[in-house]
């Protein structure tokens, strides 16, 4: 991931779209996440590493807090894998994921091939908000 002026402009527009104040840290993180126009699946640690590689000064706690703020603003979604590891996805449309166990990476799975039928009924007084699908893969 590289931060160019175009990436910074895209990142700032992404923040403005959600009404988030464009602080230096937010703008840098946004540029790394959406600056090239591609969707990303990142962990806080991988994004922190990318920021450090750019020579920027930001704490890991700030990266976590900023990713959570981006999720709260609807810019990203958090995908939890095995209850303890979170990935952050810039593609906010509902879609399944592949989790590559050997590499510890998350990628989009083709949603047009997924068919979910016969979901259980929600308990009394509740409704199903979403269904998250993470398909675990390992190389043969």
Secondary structure, 3 states (H helix, E strand, C coil): CCCCHHHHHHHHHHHHHCCCCCCHHHHHHHHHHHCCCCCCEECHHHHHHHHHHCCCCCCHHHHHHHHHHHHHCCCCEEEEECCCEEEEECCCCCCCEEEECCCCEEEECCHHHCCCCCCCCCCCCCCCCCCCCEEEECCC
